[in-house]
Amino acid sequence: MRSILLLLPILFALGAPAPAAAGQTVRAADHDAYWLWAGVRSRPELEKAKTIYLHTGEIGPDGGSAVRLKAQGATEPGPHAATIWLAYRVRSLDWTPEIVAGIARRLAVWRAQPGAVAGIQIDFDASTHGLKNYAVFLRNLRQSLPKDCALSVTGLMDWASQATPEDLDALSGSVDELVFQTYRGRETVRDVDVYLGRLGRLRIPFRLGLAEGAAWSPPAVLARHPYFRGYIVFLRNPPL
């Protein structure tokens, strides 16, 4: 969930976006799609949510050389009104068949409950120059998952500004949506409007991830982008 502020200000053919990080504060109540990460308490906004990206596990080294899937999150499968995406924080792409099988089993358990489960989301900080290899990994993963399992991935803002069109097109053949994280920690990245100006070349359905409590002013030009699908708010525990 990091971004590097190194890019050229090439803007949408549709027009230049207004500054995106000024004025307004991201409020969960103003949105209907959320990341619900481990440790975040249930709250009223979740009752009206249309979409929840639910932190379900972490995949990475187990302290030695082996890469394992570790279950995360306190939410157990059950009836749900919102569409669920099972989100996995990933620290290594050196997966074994057992990891994919574990993901498929968890997906099946959730899908046995009343309510829609769209698929899985991979939260991995792939470097921009590593996107080609990442696309190969995602293509292979897609082939290993159930055919009706959609695949979402989070993305760094660098991808929009620095990746080649060919690399981005390679991702489009592997994933159903791309979610750019516009924040670092609790704050929107500086000069985010310049990053957003490069999204005009995207040909993948995408959303923007916002940090709850961060400054944000929605650029009007995004509403006219044919592949823009809205926002996801990363929820935080409110002060006690």
CYANA upper distance limits for C-alpha pairs under 8 A (distance plus 0.5 A):
  1 MET  CA    125 ASP  CA      6.85
  1 MET  CA    155 GLY  CA      8.36
  1 MET  CA    156 LEU  CA      7.13
  1 MET  CA    181 GLN  CA      6.98
  1 MET  CA    183 TYR  CA      8.04
  1 MET  CA    184 ARG  CA      7.06
  2 ARG  CA    125 ASP  CA      7.93
  2 ARG  CA    156 LEU  CA      6.89
  2 ARG  CA    181 GLN  CA      8.50
  2 ARG  CA    183 TYR  CA      8.15
  2 ARG  CA    184 ARG  CA      6.38
  3 SER  CA    156 LEU  CA      6.21
  3 SER  CA    157 MET  CA      6.25
  3 SER  CA    158 ASP  CA      6.49
  3 SER  CA    184 ARG  CA      7.71
  3 SER  CA    189 VAL  CA      8.07
  4 ILE  CA    157 MET  CA      8.29
  4 ILE  CA    158 ASP  CA      6.77
  5 LEU  CA    158 ASP  CA      8.16
  5 LEU  CA    190 ARG  CA      8.36
  5 LEU  CA    191 ASP  CA      8.42
  6 LEU  CA    158 ASP  CA      8.23
  7 LEU  CA    158 ASP  CA      8.28
  7 LEU  CA    161 SER  CA      6.19
  7 LEU  CA    162 GLN  CA      7.06
  7 LEU  CA    195 TYR  CA      8.03
  8 LEU  CA    161 SER  CA      7.67
  8 LEU  CA    194 VAL  CA      8.50
  9 PRO  CA    194 VAL  CA      6.15
  9 PRO  CA    195 TYR  CA      8.02
  9 PRO  CA    197 GLY  CA      7.26
  9 PRO  CA    198 ARG  CA      7.81
 10 ILE  CA    194 VAL  CA      8.37
 10 ILE  CA    197 GLY  CA      6.62
 10 ILE  CA    198 ARG  CA      6.30
 11 LEU  CA     15 GLY  CA      7.33
 11 LEU  CA     16 ALA  CA      6.11
 11 LEU  CA     17 PRO  CA      8.27
 11 LEU  CA    194 VAL  CA      8.13
 11 LEU  CA    196 LEU  CA      8.43
 11 LEU  CA    197 GLY  CA      4.65
 11 LEU  CA    198 ARG  CA      6.11
 11 LEU  CA    200 GLY  CA      7.70
 12 PHE  CA     16 ALA  CA      6.47
 12 PHE  CA     17 PRO  CA      8.26
 12 PHE  CA    197 GLY  CA      5.88
 12 PHE  CA    198 ARG  CA      6.95
 12 PHE  CA    199 LEU  CA      7.53
 12 PHE  CA    200 GLY  CA      5.27
 12 PHE  CA    201 ARG  CA      8.34
 13 ALA  CA    200 GLY  CA      7.31
 14 LEU  CA    200 GLY  CA      8.41
 14 LEU  CA    221 VAL  CA      7.47
 14 LEU  CA    224 ARG  CA      8.45
 15 GLY  CA    221 VAL  CA      7.35
 16 ALA  CA    197 GLY  CA      7.12
 16 ALA  CA    221 VAL  CA      7.94
 17 PRO  CA    193 ASP  CA      6.95
 17 PRO  CA    196 LEU  CA      7.94
 17 PRO  CA    197 GLY  CA      6.99
 17 PRO  CA    219 PRO  CA      5.81
 17 PRO  CA    220 ALA  CA      7.37
 17 PRO  CA    221 VAL  CA      6.33
 17 PRO  CA    222 LEU  CA      8.44
 18 ALA  CA    193 ASP  CA      7.42
 18 ALA  CA    218 PRO  CA      8.49
 18 ALA  CA    219 PRO  CA      5.81
 18 ALA  CA    220 ALA  CA      7.85
 19 PRO  CA    191 ASP  CA      8.38
 19 PRO  CA    192 VAL  CA      8.27
 19 PRO  CA    193 ASP  CA      5.75
 19 PRO  CA    217 SER  CA      7.45
 19 PRO  CA    219 PRO  CA      7.49
 20 ALA  CA    192 VAL  CA      6.91
 20 ALA  CA    193 ASP  CA      5.65
 20 ALA  CA    216 TRP  CA      5.95
 20 ALA  CA    217 SER  CA      5.00
 20 ALA  CA    218 PRO  CA      6.23
 20 ALA  CA    219 PRO  CA      6.37
 21 ALA  CA    188 THR  CA      6.99
 21 ALA  CA    189 VAL  CA      8.44
 21 ALA  CA    190 ARG  CA      7.94
 21 ALA  CA    191 ASP  CA      8.00
 21 ALA  CA    192 VAL  CA      7.25
 21 ALA  CA    193 ASP  CA      7.80
 21 ALA  CA    215 ALA  CA      5.74
 21 ALA  CA    216 TRP  CA      4.80
 21 ALA  CA    217 SER  CA      6.12
 22 ALA  CA    215 ALA  CA      6.37
 22 ALA  CA    216 TRP  CA      6.16
 22 ALA  CA    217 SER  CA      6.20
 23 GLY  CA    215 ALA  CA      6.85
 23 GLY  CA    216 TRP  CA      7.03
 23 GLY  CA    217 SER  CA      6.72
 24 GLN  CA    215 ALA  CA      5.92
 24 GLN  CA    216 TRP  CA      5.64
 24 GLN  CA    217 SER  CA      6.05
 25 THR  CA    212 GLU  CA      8.29
 25 THR  CA    213 GLY  CA      6.03
 25 THR  CA    214 ALA  CA      6.02
 25 THR  CA    215 ALA  CA      5.06
 25 THR  CA    216 TRP  CA      6.26
 25 THR  CA    217 SER  CA      8.50
 26 VAL  CA     30 ASP  CA      8.32
 26 VAL  CA    210 LEU  CA      7.66
 26 VAL  CA    211 ALA  CA      7.39
 26 VAL  CA    212 GLU  CA      5.64
 26 VAL  CA    213 GLY  CA      5.48
 26 VAL  CA    214 ALA  CA      6.03
 26 VAL  CA    215 ALA  CA      6.76
 26 VAL  CA    216 TRP  CA      6.70
 26 VAL  CA    233 VAL  CA      8.39
 27 ARG  CA     31 HIS  CA      7.91
 27 ARG  CA    212 GLU  CA      6.47
 27 ARG  CA    213 GLY  CA      6.82
 28 ALA  CA     32 ASP  CA      8.20
 28 ALA  CA     34 TYR  CA      8.47
 28 ALA  CA     45 GLU  CA      7.23
 28 ALA  CA    212 GLU  CA      6.93
 28 ALA  CA    233 VAL  CA      6.99
 28 ALA  CA    235 LEU  CA      7.68
 29 ALA  CA     45 GLU  CA      6.41
 31 HIS  CA     49 ALA  CA      8.46
 31 HIS  CA    231 TYR  CA      7.95
 31 HIS  CA    232 ILE  CA      8.10
 31 HIS  CA    233 VAL  CA      7.83
 32 ASP  CA     45 GLU  CA      8.26
 32 ASP  CA     48 LYS  CA      7.33
 32 ASP  CA     49 ALA  CA      5.06
 32 ASP  CA     50 LYS  CA      5.89
 32 ASP  CA     51 THR  CA      7.08
 32 ASP  CA    232 ILE  CA      8.24
 33 ALA  CA     49 ALA  CA      6.36
 33 ALA  CA     50 LYS  CA      6.43
 33 ALA  CA     51 THR  CA      5.09
 33 ALA  CA     52 ILE  CA      6.23
 33 ALA  CA     53 TYR  CA      8.31
 33 ALA  CA    231 TYR  CA      7.26
 33 ALA  CA    232 ILE  CA      5.38
 33 ALA  CA    233 VAL  CA      6.89
 34 TYR  CA     46 LEU  CA      8.41
 34 TYR  CA     49 ALA  CA      7.87
 34 TYR  CA     51 THR  CA      7.00
 34 TYR  CA     52 ILE  CA      5.51
 34 TYR  CA     53 TYR  CA      6.59
 34 TYR  CA    232 ILE  CA      5.51
 34 TYR  CA    233 VAL  CA      5.21
 34 TYR  CA    234 PHE  CA      6.37
 34 TYR  CA    235 LEU  CA      7.06
 35 TRP  CA     52 ILE  CA      6.41
 35 TRP  CA     53 TYR  CA      5.14
 35 TRP  CA     54 LEU  CA      6.62
 35 TRP  CA     55 HIS  CA      7.98
 35 TRP  CA    232 ILE  CA      7.15
 35 TRP  CA    233 VAL  CA      6.56
 35 TRP  CA    234 PHE  CA      5.27
 35 TRP  CA    235 LEU  CA      6.57
 36 LEU  CA     40 VAL  CA      7.08
 36 LEU  CA     52 ILE  CA      7.20
 36 LEU  CA     53 TYR  CA      6.56
 36 LEU  CA     54 LEU  CA      5.56
 36 LEU  CA     55 HIS  CA      6.61
 36 LEU  CA    234 PHE  CA      7.43
 36 LEU  CA    235 LEU  CA      6.64
 37 TRP  CA     54 LEU  CA      6.82
 37 TRP  CA     55 HIS  CA      5.30
 37 TRP  CA     73 GLY  CA      7.19
 37 TRP  CA    234 PHE  CA      8.47
 37 TRP  CA    235 LEU  CA      8.02
 38 ALA  CA     55 HIS  CA      6.57
 38 ALA  CA     72 GLN  CA      6.95
 38 ALA  CA     73 GLY  CA      4.75
 38 ALA  CA     74 ALA  CA      6.94
 39 GLY  CA     73 GLY  CA      7.57
 39 GLY  CA     74 ALA  CA      8.03
 40 VAL  CA    235 LEU  CA      7.67
 40 VAL  CA    236 ARG  CA      6.59
 40 VAL  CA    237 ASN  CA      6.00
 41 ARG  CA    237 ASN  CA      6.77
 42 SER  CA     46 LEU  CA      7.52
 43 ARG  CA     47 GLU  CA      8.09
 44 PRO  CA     48 LYS  CA      8.03
 45 GLU  CA     49 ALA  CA      6.92
 48 LYS  CA     82 ALA  CA      8.30
 49 ALA  CA     81 ALA  CA      8.45
 49 ALA  CA     82 ALA  CA      6.19
 50 LYS  CA     81 ALA  CA      7.95
 50 LYS  CA     82 ALA  CA      5.07
 50 LYS  CA     83 THR  CA      6.58
 51 THR  CA     82 ALA  CA      5.55
 51 THR  CA     83 THR  CA      5.18
 51 THR  CA     84 ILE  CA      6.47
 51 THR  CA     85 TRP  CA      8.19
 52 ILE  CA     82 ALA  CA      6.89
 52 ILE  CA     83 THR  CA      6.76
 52 ILE  CA     84 ILE  CA      5.58
 52 ILE  CA     85 TRP  CA      6.75
 53 TYR  CA     84 ILE  CA      6.50
 53 TYR  CA     85 TRP  CA      5.16
 53 TYR  CA     86 LEU  CA      6.51
 53 TYR  CA     87 ALA  CA      6.33
 53 TYR  CA    121 GLN  CA      8.10
 54 LEU  CA     73 GLY  CA      8.31
 54 LEU  CA     84 ILE  CA      7.33
 54 LEU  CA     85 TRP  CA      6.52
 54 LEU  CA     86 LEU  CA      5.64
 54 LEU  CA     87 ALA  CA      5.85
 55 HIS  CA     72 GLN  CA      7.09
 55 HIS  CA     73 GLY  CA      6.19
 55 HIS  CA     86 LEU  CA      6.85
 55 HIS  CA     87 ALA  CA      5.23
 55 HIS  CA     88 TYR  CA      6.62
 55 HIS  CA     89 ARG  CA      8.12
 56 THR  CA     71 ALA  CA      6.60
 56 THR  CA     72 GLN  CA      5.55
 56 THR  CA     73 GLY  CA      5.99
 56 THR  CA     86 LEU  CA      6.24
 56 THR  CA     87 ALA  CA      6.03
 56 THR  CA     88 TYR  CA      6.32
 57 GLY  CA     69 LEU  CA      7.16
 57 GLY  CA     70 LYS  CA      5.94
 57 GLY  CA     71 ALA  CA      4.75
 57 GLY  CA     72 GLN  CA      4.82
 57 GLY  CA     73 GLY  CA      7.53
 57 GLY  CA     87 ALA  CA      7.55
 57 GLY  CA     88 TYR  CA      5.46
 57 GLY  CA     89 ARG  CA      6.95
 58 GLU  CA     69 LEU  CA      6.30
 58 GLU  CA     70 LYS  CA      5.72
 58 GLU  CA     71 ALA  CA      7.00
 58 GLU  CA     72 GLN  CA      7.10
 58 GLU  CA     88 TYR  CA      5.92
 58 GLU  CA     89 ARG  CA      5.18
 58 GLU  CA     90 VAL  CA      6.27
 58 GLU  CA     91 ARG  CA      8.25
 59 ILE  CA     67 VAL  CA      7.26
 59 ILE  CA     68 ARG  CA      6.07
 59 ILE  CA     69 LEU  CA      5.02
 59 ILE  CA     70 LYS  CA      6.75
 59 ILE  CA     88 TYR  CA      7.54
 59 ILE  CA     89 ARG  CA      6.80
 59 ILE  CA     90 VAL  CA      5.25
 59 ILE  CA     91 ARG  CA      6.52
 59 ILE  CA     92 SER  CA      7.22
 60 GLY  CA     67 VAL  CA      5.36
 60 GLY  CA     68 ARG  CA      6.16
 60 GLY  CA     69 LEU  CA      7.38
 60 GLY  CA     90 VAL  CA      6.61
 60 GLY  CA     91 ARG  CA      5.24
 60 GLY  CA     92 SER  CA      5.53
 60 GLY  CA     93 LEU  CA      8.45
 61 PRO  CA     65 SER  CA      6.62
 61 PRO  CA     66 ALA  CA      5.98
 61 PRO  CA     67 VAL  CA      4.73
 61 PRO  CA     68 ARG  CA      6.73
 61 PRO  CA     91 ARG  CA      8.04
 61 PRO  CA     92 SER  CA      7.63
 62 ASP  CA     66 ALA  CA      6.48
 62 ASP  CA     67 VAL  CA      6.45
 62 ASP  CA     68 ARG  CA      6.65
 67 VAL  CA     92 SER  CA      7.61
 67 VAL  CA     94 ASP  CA      7.18
 67 VAL  CA     95 TRP  CA      7.07
 67 VAL  CA     96 THR  CA      8.17
 68 ARG  CA     95 TRP  CA      8.20
 68 ARG  CA     99 ILE  CA      7.17
 69 LEU  CA     99 ILE  CA      6.29
 69 LEU  CA    102 GLY  CA      8.05
 77 PRO  CA    109 VAL  CA      7.37
 77 PRO  CA    110 TRP  CA      5.73
 77 PRO  CA    113 GLN  CA      7.43
 78 GLY  CA    110 TRP  CA      7.54
 78 GLY  CA    113 GLN  CA      5.97
 78 GLY  CA    114 PRO  CA      7.72
 79 PRO  CA    113 GLN  CA      5.79
 79 PRO  CA    114 PRO  CA      5.17
 79 PRO  CA    115 GLY  CA      6.39
 80 HIS  CA    113 GLN  CA      8.30
 80 HIS  CA    114 PRO  CA      6.92
 80 HIS  CA    115 GLY  CA      5.58
 80 HIS  CA    116 ALA  CA      8.15
 81 ALA  CA    115 GLY  CA      6.28
 81 ALA  CA    116 ALA  CA      8.18
 82 ALA  CA    115 GLY  CA      7.63
 82 ALA  CA    116 ALA  CA      7.63
 83 THR  CA    115 GLY  CA      7.36
 83 THR  CA    116 ALA  CA      5.39
 83 THR  CA    117 VAL  CA      6.03
 83 THR  CA    118 ALA  CA      7.00
 84 ILE  CA    116 ALA  CA      6.83
 84 ILE  CA    117 VAL  CA      5.10
 84 ILE  CA    118 ALA  CA      6.54
 84 ILE  CA    119 GLY  CA      7.96
 85 TRP  CA    117 VAL  CA      6.52
 85 TRP  CA    118 ALA  CA      6.15
 85 TRP  CA    119 GLY  CA      5.74
 85 TRP  CA    120 ILE  CA      5.67
 85 TRP  CA    121 GLN  CA      6.84
 86 LEU  CA    107 LEU  CA      8.01
 86 LEU  CA    117 VAL  CA      8.48
 86 LEU  CA    119 GLY  CA      6.91
 86 LEU  CA    120 ILE  CA      5.08
 86 LEU  CA    121 GLN  CA      6.48
 87 ALA  CA    120 ILE  CA      6.20
 87 ALA  CA    121 GLN  CA      4.99
 87 ALA  CA    122 ILE  CA      6.57
 87 ALA  CA    123 ASP  CA      7.54
 88 TYR  CA    120 ILE  CA      8.04
 88 TYR  CA    121 GLN  CA      6.65
 88 TYR  CA    122 ILE  CA      5.76
 88 TYR  CA    123 ASP  CA      6.43
 89 ARG  CA    122 ILE  CA      6.93
 89 ARG  CA    123 ASP  CA      5.31
 89 ARG  CA    124 PHE  CA      6.93
 90 VAL  CA    122 ILE  CA      7.20
 90 VAL  CA    123 ASP  CA      6.27
 90 VAL  CA    124 PHE  CA      5.56
 91 ARG  CA    124 PHE  CA      6.99
 91 ARG  CA    125 ASP  CA      8.44
 93 LEU  CA    137 PHE  CA      7.99
 95 TRP  CA     99 ILE  CA      6.70
 95 TRP  CA    100 VAL  CA      8.04
 96 THR  CA    100 VAL  CA      7.56
 97 PRO  CA    101 ALA  CA      6.67
 98 GLU  CA    102 GLY  CA      6.55
 99 ILE  CA    103 ILE  CA      6.88
100 VAL  CA    104 ALA  CA      6.75
100 VAL  CA    141 LEU  CA      8.30
100 VAL  CA    144 SER  CA      7.80
100 VAL  CA    145 LEU  CA      8.00
101 ALA  CA    105 ARG  CA      6.67
102 GLY  CA    106 ARG  CA      6.80
103 ILE  CA    107 LEU  CA      6.68
104 ALA  CA    108 ALA  CA      6.73
104 ALA  CA    145 LEU  CA      7.16
104 ALA  CA    146 PRO  CA      7.91
105 ARG  CA    109 VAL  CA      6.81
106 ARG  CA    110 TRP  CA      6.84
107 LEU  CA    111 ARG  CA      6.61
107 LEU  CA    117 VAL  CA      8.34
107 LEU  CA    119 GLY  CA      7.89
108 ALA  CA    112 ALA  CA      6.69
109 VAL  CA    113 GLN  CA      7.72
110 TRP  CA    117 VAL  CA      7.56
111 ARG  CA    115 GLY  CA      7.95
111 ARG  CA    116 ALA  CA      7.61
111 ARG  CA    117 VAL  CA      6.57
118 ALA  CA    149 CYS  CA      6.89
118 ALA  CA    150 ALA  CA      6.31
119 GLY  CA    148 ASP  CA      8.33
119 GLY  CA    149 CYS  CA      5.03
119 GLY  CA    150 ALA  CA      4.95
119 GLY  CA    151 LEU  CA      6.42
119 GLY  CA    152 SER  CA      8.19
120 ILE  CA    149 CYS  CA      7.61
120 ILE  CA    150 ALA  CA      6.96
120 ILE  CA    151 LEU  CA      5.89
120 ILE  CA    152 SER  CA      6.71
121 GLN  CA    151 LEU  CA      6.39
121 GLN  CA    152 SER  CA      4.89
121 GLN  CA    153 VAL  CA      5.76
121 GLN  CA    154 THR  CA      7.94
122 ILE  CA    151 LEU  CA      8.24
122 ILE  CA    152 SER  CA      6.82
122 ILE  CA    153 VAL  CA      5.25
122 ILE  CA    154 THR  CA      6.99
123 ASP  CA    153 VAL  CA      6.43
123 ASP  CA    154 THR  CA      5.62
123 ASP  CA    155 GLY  CA      8.29
124 PHE  CA    153 VAL  CA      8.09
124 PHE  CA    154 THR  CA      7.22
124 PHE  CA    155 GLY  CA      8.15
125 ASP  CA    154 THR  CA      8.39
125 ASP  CA    155 GLY  CA      7.50
125 ASP  CA    156 LEU  CA      7.45
126 ALA  CA    130 GLY  CA      6.74
126 ALA  CA    131 LEU  CA      7.06
126 ALA  CA    134 TYR  CA      7.41
126 ALA  CA    155 GLY  CA      8.22
126 ALA  CA    156 LEU  CA      8.37
127 SER  CA    131 LEU  CA      7.08
128 THR  CA    158 ASP  CA      7.04
128 THR  CA    159 TRP  CA      5.98
128 THR  CA    162 GLN  CA      7.39
128 THR  CA    163 ALA  CA      6.28
129 HIS  CA    163 ALA  CA      7.61
130 GLY  CA    134 TYR  CA      6.77
131 LEU  CA    135 ALA  CA      6.46
131 LEU  CA    163 ALA  CA      8.33
131 LEU  CA    167 ASP  CA      6.64
131 LEU  CA    168 LEU  CA      8.38
131 LEU  CA    171 LEU  CA      8.43
132 LYS  CA    136 VAL  CA      7.05
132 LYS  CA    167 ASP  CA      6.28
132 LYS  CA    170 ALA  CA      7.61
133 ASN  CA    137 PHE  CA      6.89
134 TYR  CA    138 LEU  CA      6.71
135 ALA  CA    139 ARG  CA      6.56
135 ALA  CA    167 ASP  CA      8.44
135 ALA  CA    170 ALA  CA      6.52
135 ALA  CA    171 LEU  CA      5.78
135 ALA  CA    174 SER  CA      7.16
136 VAL  CA    140 ASN  CA      6.78
137 PHE  CA    141 LEU  CA      6.62
138 LEU  CA    142 ARG  CA      6.46
138 LEU  CA    171 LEU  CA      8.46
138 LEU  CA    174 SER  CA      6.36
138 LEU  CA    175 VAL  CA      7.84
139 ARG  CA    143 GLN  CA      6.95
139 ARG  CA    173 GLY  CA      8.07
139 ARG  CA    174 SER  CA      5.40
139 ARG  CA    175 VAL  CA      8.42
140 ASN  CA    144 SER  CA      6.98
141 LEU  CA    145 LEU  CA      6.89
142 ARG  CA    151 LEU  CA      7.64
142 ARG  CA    174 SER  CA      7.27
142 ARG  CA    175 VAL  CA      8.39
143 GLN  CA    147 LYS  CA      8.15
145 LEU  CA    149 CYS  CA      6.97
150 ALA  CA    175 VAL  CA      8.01
150 ALA  CA    176 ASP  CA      6.64
151 LEU  CA    174 SER  CA      8.35
151 LEU  CA    175 VAL  CA      5.67
151 LEU  CA    176 ASP  CA      5.92
151 LEU  CA    177 GLU  CA      7.50
152 SER  CA    175 VAL  CA      6.39
152 SER  CA    176 ASP  CA      6.26
152 SER  CA    177 GLU  CA      5.42
152 SER  CA    178 LEU  CA      6.41
152 SER  CA    179 VAL  CA      7.97
153 VAL  CA    175 VAL  CA      7.67
153 VAL  CA    177 GLU  CA      7.12
153 VAL  CA    178 LEU  CA      5.67
153 VAL  CA    179 VAL  CA      6.69
154 THR  CA    178 LEU  CA      6.26
154 THR  CA    179 VAL  CA      5.06
154 THR  CA    180 PHE  CA      6.29
154 THR  CA    181 GLN  CA      7.40
155 GLY  CA    159 TRP  CA      7.39
155 GLY  CA    178 LEU  CA      6.93
155 GLY  CA    179 VAL  CA      6.19
155 GLY  CA    180 PHE  CA      5.11
155 GLY  CA    181 GLN  CA      6.80
156 LEU  CA    160 ALA  CA      8.29
156 LEU  CA    180 PHE  CA      6.20
156 LEU  CA    181 GLN  CA      6.50
156 LEU  CA    182 THR  CA      8.38
157 MET  CA    161 SER  CA      7.33
157 MET  CA    180 PHE  CA      6.46
157 MET  CA    181 GLN  CA      7.15
157 MET  CA    182 THR  CA      7.20
157 MET  CA    195 TYR  CA      6.92
158 ASP  CA    162 GLN  CA      6.16
158 ASP  CA    163 ALA  CA      7.79
158 ASP  CA    195 TYR  CA      8.13
159 TRP  CA    163 ALA  CA      5.46
159 TRP  CA    168 LEU  CA      8.43
160 ALA  CA    195 TYR  CA      7.45
160 ALA  CA    196 LEU  CA      8.30
160 ALA  CA    198 ARG  CA      6.26
160 ALA  CA    199 LEU  CA      6.22
160 ALA  CA    202 LEU  CA      8.13
161 SER  CA    195 TYR  CA      6.58
161 SER  CA    198 ARG  CA      6.02
161 SER  CA    199 LEU  CA      8.17
163 ALA  CA    167 ASP  CA      6.76
163 ALA  CA    168 LEU  CA      7.22
164 THR  CA    168 LEU  CA      7.02
165 PRO  CA    169 ASP  CA      6.55
165 PRO  CA    201 ARG  CA      8.11
166 GLU  CA    170 ALA  CA      6.70
167 ASP  CA    171 LEU  CA      7.13
168 LEU  CA    172 SER  CA      7.01
168 LEU  CA    202 LEU  CA      7.81
169 ASP  CA    173 GLY  CA      7.32
169 ASP  CA    203 ARG  CA      7.74
169 ASP  CA    204 ILE  CA      8.44
170 ALA  CA    174 SER  CA      7.56
171 LEU  CA    175 VAL  CA      6.69
172 SER  CA    176 ASP  CA      7.81
172 SER  CA    203 ARG  CA      7.64
172 SER  CA    204 ILE  CA      5.97
176 ASP  CA    204 ILE  CA      8.03
176 ASP  CA    205 PRO  CA      7.33
177 GLU  CA    204 ILE  CA      6.91
177 GLU  CA    205 PRO  CA      5.43
177 GLU  CA    206 PHE  CA      5.75
177 GLU  CA    207 ARG  CA      8.01
178 LEU  CA    204 ILE  CA      7.44
178 LEU  CA    205 PRO  CA      6.92
178 LEU  CA    206 PHE  CA      5.11
178 LEU  CA    207 ARG  CA      6.91
179 VAL  CA    206 PHE  CA      6.01
179 VAL  CA    207 ARG  CA      5.21
179 VAL  CA    208 LEU  CA      5.95
179 VAL  CA    209 GLY  CA      6.75
180 PHE  CA    206 PHE  CA      7.92
180 PHE  CA    207 ARG  CA      6.91
180 PHE  CA    208 LEU  CA      5.45
180 PHE  CA    209 GLY  CA      6.28
181 GLN  CA    208 LEU  CA      6.62
181 GLN  CA    209 GLY  CA      5.11
181 GLN  CA    210 LEU  CA      7.17
182 THR  CA    188 THR  CA      6.22
182 THR  CA    189 VAL  CA      6.64
182 THR  CA    192 VAL  CA      7.48
182 THR  CA    208 LEU  CA      7.15
182 THR  CA    209 GLY  CA      6.34
182 THR  CA    210 LEU  CA      6.44
182 THR  CA    211 ALA  CA      8.27
183 TYR  CA    187 GLU  CA      5.89
183 TYR  CA    188 THR  CA      4.53
183 TYR  CA    189 VAL  CA      5.51
183 TYR  CA    209 GLY  CA      8.15
183 TYR  CA    210 LEU  CA      6.98
183 TYR  CA    211 ALA  CA      6.69
184 ARG  CA    188 THR  CA      6.70
184 ARG  CA    189 VAL  CA      6.38
185 GLY  CA    211 ALA  CA      8.46
186 ARG  CA    211 ALA  CA      6.47
186 ARG  CA    212 GLU  CA      7.98
186 ARG  CA    213 GLY  CA      7.81
186 ARG  CA    214 ALA  CA      6.75
187 GLU  CA    211 ALA  CA      7.17
187 GLU  CA    213 GLY  CA      8.34
187 GLU  CA    214 ALA  CA      5.45
187 GLU  CA    215 ALA  CA      7.52
188 THR  CA    192 VAL  CA      7.75
188 THR  CA    210 LEU  CA      7.96
188 THR  CA    211 ALA  CA      7.55
188 THR  CA    214 ALA  CA      6.35
188 THR  CA    215 ALA  CA      6.84
188 THR  CA    216 TRP  CA      7.73
191 ASP  CA    195 TYR  CA      7.62
192 VAL  CA    196 LEU  CA      6.76
193 ASP  CA    197 GLY  CA      6.78
193 ASP  CA    219 PRO  CA      8.42
194 VAL  CA    198 ARG  CA      7.72
195 TYR  CA    199 LEU  CA      7.88
200 GLY  CA    225 HIS  CA      7.75
202 LEU  CA    227 TYR  CA      8.04
203 ARG  CA    227 TYR  CA      7.14
204 ILE  CA    227 TYR  CA      6.67
205 PRO  CA    227 TYR  CA      4.99
205 PRO  CA    228 PHE  CA      6.49
205 PRO  CA    229 ARG  CA      7.02
206 PHE  CA    227 TYR  CA      6.58
206 PHE  CA    228 PHE  CA      5.72
206 PHE  CA    229 ARG  CA      6.26
206 PHE  CA    230 GLY  CA      8.19
207 ARG  CA    228 PHE  CA      6.44
207 ARG  CA    229 ARG  CA      5.72
207 ARG  CA    230 GLY  CA      5.59
207 ARG  CA    231 TYR  CA      5.88
207 ARG  CA    232 ILE  CA      7.52
208 LEU  CA    230 GLY  CA      7.04
208 LEU  CA    231 TYR  CA      5.38
208 LEU  CA    232 ILE  CA      6.76
209 GLY  CA    231 TYR  CA      6.24
209 GLY  CA    232 ILE  CA      5.22
209 GLY  CA    233 VAL  CA      6.32
209 GLY  CA    234 PHE  CA      7.44
210 LEU  CA    214 ALA  CA      7.97
210 LEU  CA    231 TYR  CA      7.42
210 LEU  CA    232 ILE  CA      6.60
210 LEU  CA    233 VAL  CA      5.33
210 LEU  CA    234 PHE  CA      6.59
211 ALA  CA    233 VAL  CA      6.29
211 ALA  CA    234 PHE  CA      5.53
211 ALA  CA    235 LEU  CA      7.63
212 GLU  CA    233 VAL  CA      6.51
212 GLU  CA    234 PHE  CA      6.30
212 GLU  CA    235 LEU  CA      6.23
212 GLU  CA    236 ARG  CA      7.06
218 PRO  CA    222 LEU  CA      8.33
219 PRO  CA    223 ALA  CA      8.37
220 ALA  CA    224 ARG  CA      8.00
221 VAL  CA    225 HIS  CA      7.28
222 LEU  CA    228 PHE  CA      7.04
223 ALA  CA    228 PHE  CA      7.41
224 ARG  CA    228 PHE  CA      8.40
